[in-house]
Amino acid sequence: MLKKLTVAMAAASIGLFASADARADYPERDIRVVVPWGAGGGTDGIVRKLTTIAEDIIGTSMYVENIEGGISATGVSEVMKAKPDGYTIGALTYDSIVTVPWQGLLPSYNMEKLKLIARVTSEPDAIVVDADGPYESIGDLLADAKANPGKVKVGIQNTGSRTHLAMLQLQDAADVEFNLIAYPGGAAPQKEAILNDEVEVAATSLGDFASLIQSGDAFGLMEFSETRNPTYADVPTAAEENLDIQVGSFIVFAAPAGTPDDVVAKIEDAYKQALESDEFQKWVADVGVTPDWIGTADVTAWADETAQTLYQQMDDLVEKGVISK
């Protein structure tokens, strides 16, 4: 009996060391990076740029896979159920951390199934308009909305999303009413709506619309922040318009819960170096997104605090009958 136990313990030790050795060699194959939004949106562009730089640092190919649906829940769920070996990670946004858990539509969606790696960006939302449209200032837009209640079409993202909440707050603060039209799937369908003249106004970040702003097809009227965007310094802030509204998104990388700490540390280091690289810093300055790093040690606490604060705000709106859960 003792001999059998000794053999079993020796085998377990060999397995443990073999596992540790395997992780020491990580990565040995391609790493899948799930983006839970469509190709062509702001999140997709940022993640692809960072990942292209990070793969040279980590030493293997990292390929981005767009998995749309469920206000990002479909793609994030793929990460949650993936093998926790470091070969599947995902990019989470505001909706992944706030909207989907708050709505509670998917019992299987549980943030405890993820190990957060790092927050890499933060960016305020904004009001962006068609360059060929009638609005040259936020005053023009609000005056039209007041004169024509419910007529001015504004493209938001998902119903109940942060862009929806931002526009609800603006309606309340300015005593106006918009015709809010949801475009699930992130900023990409909002861009199409602007280009196809379905709407003349969209609520999203300036970074999400960077390509249209740079091409001259759109421009920002106002950013929901207190300080001006260094890239789009001509866009006034909500604070400058005497509006106390601050809303925005972020990008957080995550791995399945149970992913070994040393593997997570390698991924974290690769993305941190990528974020701090001259290549990314120069690129991100042109698209109006703010690099905003929080590493593995602190990102989970930050995400929990952010979510709880926003849950309370949304619960208050439910009690007032402004939104439903």
Rosetta blueprint (number, residue, H / E / L):
1 M L
2 L H
3 K H
4 K H
5 L H
6 T H
7 V H
8 A H
9 M H
10 A H
11 A H
12 A H
13 S H
14 I H
15 G H
16 L H
17 F H
18 A H
19 S H
20 A H
21 D H
22 A H
23 R H
24 A H
25 D L
26 Y L
27 P L
28 E L
29 R L
30 D L
31 I E
32 R E
33 V E
34 V E
35 V E
36 P L
37 W L
38 G L
39 A L
40 G L
41 G L
42 G H
43 T H
44 D H
45 G H
46 I H
47 V H
48 R H
49 K H
50 L H
51 T H
52 T H
53 I H
54 A H
55 E H
56 D H
57 I H
58 I H
59 G L
60 T L
61 S L
62 M E
63 Y E
64 V E
65 E E
66 N E
67 I L
68 E L
69 G L
70 G H
71 I H
72 S H
73 A H
74 T H
75 G H
76 V H
77 S H
78 E H
79 V H
80 M H
81 K L
82 A L
83 K L
84 P L
85 D L
86 G L
87 Y L
88 T E
89 I E
90 G E
91 A E
92 L E
93 T L
94 Y H
95 D H
96 S H
97 I H
98 V H
99 T H
100 V H
101 P H
102 W H
103 Q H
104 G L
105 L L
106 L L
107 P L
108 S L
109 Y L
110 N L
111 M H
112 E H
113 K H
114 L E
115 K E
116 L E
117 I E
118 A E
119 R E
120 V E
121 T E
122 S E
123 E E
124 P E
125 D E
126 A E
127 I E
128 V E
129 V E
130 D E
131 A L
132 D L
133 G L
134 P L
135 Y L
136 E L
137 S L
138 I H
139 G H
140 D H
141 L H
142 L H
143 A H
144 D H
145 A H
146 K H
147 A H
148 N L
149 P L
150 G L
151 K L
152 V L
153 K E
154 V E
155 G E
156 I E
157 Q L
158 N L
159 T L
160 G L
161 S L
162 R H
163 T H
164 H H
165 L H
166 A H
167 M H
168 L H
169 Q H
170 L H
171 Q H
172 D H
173 A H
174 A H
175 D L
176 V L
177 E L
178 F L
179 N E
180 L E
181 I E
182 A E
183 Y L
184 P L
185 G L
186 G L
187 A H
188 A H
189 P H
190 Q H
191 K H
192 E H
193 A H
194 I H
195 L H
196 N L
197 D L
198 E L
199 V L
200 E L
201 V E
202 A E
203 A E
204 T E
205 S E
206 L L
207 G L
208 D L
209 F L
210 A H
211 S H
212 L H
213 I H
214 Q H
215 S H
216 G L
217 D L
218 A E
219 F E
220 G E
221 L E
222 M E
223 E E
224 F L
225 S L
226 E L
227 T L
228 R L
229 N L
230 P L
231 T L
232 Y L
233 A L
234 D L
235 V L
236 P L
237 T E
238 A L
239 A H
240 E H
241 E H
242 N L
243 L L
244 D L
245 I L
246 Q L
247 V L
248 G E
249 S E
250 F E
251 I E
252 V E
253 F E
254 A E
255 A E
256 P E
257 A L
258 G L
259 T L
260 P L
261 D H
262 D H
263 V H
264 V H
265 A H
266 K H
267 I H
268 E H
269 D H
270 A H
271 Y H
272 K H
273 Q H
274 A H
275 L H
276 E H
277 S L
278 D H
279 E H
280 F H
281 Q H
282 K H
283 W H
284 V H
285 A H
286 D H
287 V H
288 G L
289 V L
290 T E
291 P E
292 D E
293 W E
294 I E
295 G L
296 T H
297 A H
298 D H
299 V H
300 T H
301 A H
302 W H
303 A H
304 D H
305 E H
306 T H
307 A H
308 Q H
309 T H
310 L H
311 Y H
312 Q H
313 Q H
314 M H
315 D H
316 D H
317 L H
318 V H
319 E H
320 K L
321 G L
322 V L
323 I L
324 S L
325 K L
